[in-house]
Amino acid sequence: MSQTPLAVAILAAGKGTRMKSRLPKVLHPLGGRSLVEWVLHSLRDLDVERRFVIVGYGAEEVKASLAGDNSVEFVLQAEQLGTGHAVQQLMPHLKGFQGDLLVLNGDVPLLRPETLKNLVEAHRGNGATLLTAQIPNPAGYGRVFCGDGNKLTQIVEDRDCTPAQKTNCRVNAGVYCFNWPALEKDALPKLSTDNDQAEYYLTQAVDYLDPVIAVDVEDFEETLGINDRRQLAGAYGILQTRFKDELMAQGVMLIDPDSCTIDDTVTIGAETVIEPQTHLRGNTTIGSGCRIGPGTLVENSSVGDGVTAMYSVILDSKVGSNNRVGPYTHLRGEVEVGDGCRLGNFVEIKKSTIGPGTNVSHLSYIGNAELGKKVNVGAGTITANYDGVNKHKTVIGDRVKTGSNSVLVAPITIGSDVTIAAGSTLTKDVPDQSLAMARSKQVVKEGWKPKTAPKAEGDA
């Protein structure tokens, strides 16, 4: 028997007033993704035929944020009149659809893919299936009551529960799987606004469907929604714990997990050690056998195997294998570092290529430059890449040695096997196998003292 087609609707039309932000609630960042992107990410184990995001407040912003996902269809809920009203907007789009509809909320980002897969598999043949959660302290939540086989008997709002009913800890998680033809024909047209909020509630739809089954989620924290920034921070903590546990199970050592933040978009190889106060973000890859931190930020960058990096910042860059970075090194703007390099104390490198075996160990700025292999950059060397209007390139060949406090004024090309004398300021190209010097001759005047010498102690 062929699998029943599945469509998914993500409710993402709300403003999120309690977030105190002009940004639509579902676009608030949580680690490496927005809330709605987390919900879409949770679908990765399901075979989904159509994915709808129902938008309202900030519709154009939500559309723009998901523009790169061609599988998403957007449906406008011009007036936000409740969850049932949101799903009613799908009726023209799913006309004739003979499958199931999974309804998710764009502000519930913690659902695991296996939870949704289990819900969809349990739903087959039902009129509706609810995801429910056993919450230790369910005060304020509507209670779900079931009979044999977890068949739904009633949902009672918290304020209407008797003392005995309030001891029931099973609550509605707001996640549903419906038989779409039955929902479209028997339930959606019958929803009413006869309630305190004068809205169309999706919970009312289960009154017109049969059978309706409840499926408990294994971990109630998966069902937590985001309504304010405190809850957003709490969700981040839950995701961090999950991901860090996964990393350690894969052979990554986190010395002090609570002091670090690691996006789940980050990949880390086995036997790498992450020191305290280290933050790994965005599309970042860390190789095997590395030691990253303490006090290091790596964002949208790749780091090879066997790299050590401490008290440093690596942004939008590529670092090869067996490199030593830091302390206090700053790589930014598409830096590419070959293997076996040493980038050291108080060094900033921007939009440059560093060849294998090259050392930039102390107090240097390298910008818009191309360095060959086995270059030794002396302390205080600067590539002066900016003339006040435009940036210019510096090219340094293989095995070059720059003396301390050298300034290379771009555009300039230094050949291979060149030695640059300390304190030189170079403005012209230098050929291979040369010694380059550009500094004033030292002058010493013996016996010299200022014309107005300071008075000796005791002088009148």
Secondary structure as UniProt FT lines:
FT   STRAND          6..12
FT   HELIX           17..19
FT   HELIX           25..27
FT   STRAND          29..30
FT   TURN            31..32
FT   STRAND          33..34
FT   HELIX           35..41
FT   TURN            42..45
FT   STRAND          50..55
FT   TURN            57..58
FT   HELIX           59..65
FT   TURN            66..68
FT   TURN            70..71
FT   STRAND          72..76
FT   HELIX           83..88
FT   TURN            89..93
FT   TURN            95..96
FT   STRAND          100..105
FT   TURN            106..107
FT   HELIX           113..123
FT   TURN            124..125
FT   STRAND          128..134
FT   TURN            139..140
FT   STRAND          143..146
FT   HELIX           148..150
FT   STRAND          151..156
FT   HELIX           158..160
FT   TURN            163..164
FT   HELIX           165..167
FT   STRAND          170..179
FT   HELIX           180..182
FT   HELIX           183..187
FT   HELIX           188..190
FT   TURN            196..197
FT   HELIX           202..208
FT   STRAND          212..216
FT   HELIX           220..223
FT   HELIX           229..249
FT   TURN            250..251
FT   STRAND          253..254
FT   HELIX           257..259
FT   STRAND          261..262
FT   TURN            264..265
FT   STRAND          267..268
FT   TURN            270..271
FT   STRAND          273..274
FT   TURN            276..277
FT   STRAND          279..281
FT   STRAND          285..286
FT   STRAND          291..292
FT   STRAND          297..299
FT   STRAND          302..303
FT   TURN            305..306
FT   STRAND          308..309
FT   STRAND          313..315
FT   STRAND          318..319
FT   STRAND          324..325
FT   STRAND          329..332
FT   STRAND          336..337
FT   TURN            339..340
FT   STRAND          342..345
FT   STRAND          347..350
FT   STRAND          353..354
FT   TURN            356..357
FT   STRAND          359..362
FT   STRAND          365..367
FT   STRAND          369..371
FT   TURN            373..374
FT   STRAND          376..377
FT   TURN            379..380
FT   STRAND          382..384
FT   STRAND          394..396
FT   TURN            398..399
FT   STRAND          401..402
FT   TURN            404..405
FT   STRAND          407..409
FT   STRAND          412..414
FT   STRAND          419..420
FT   TURN            422..423
FT   STRAND          425..426
FT   STRAND          435..436
FT   TURN            446..447
FT   TURN            457..458
//
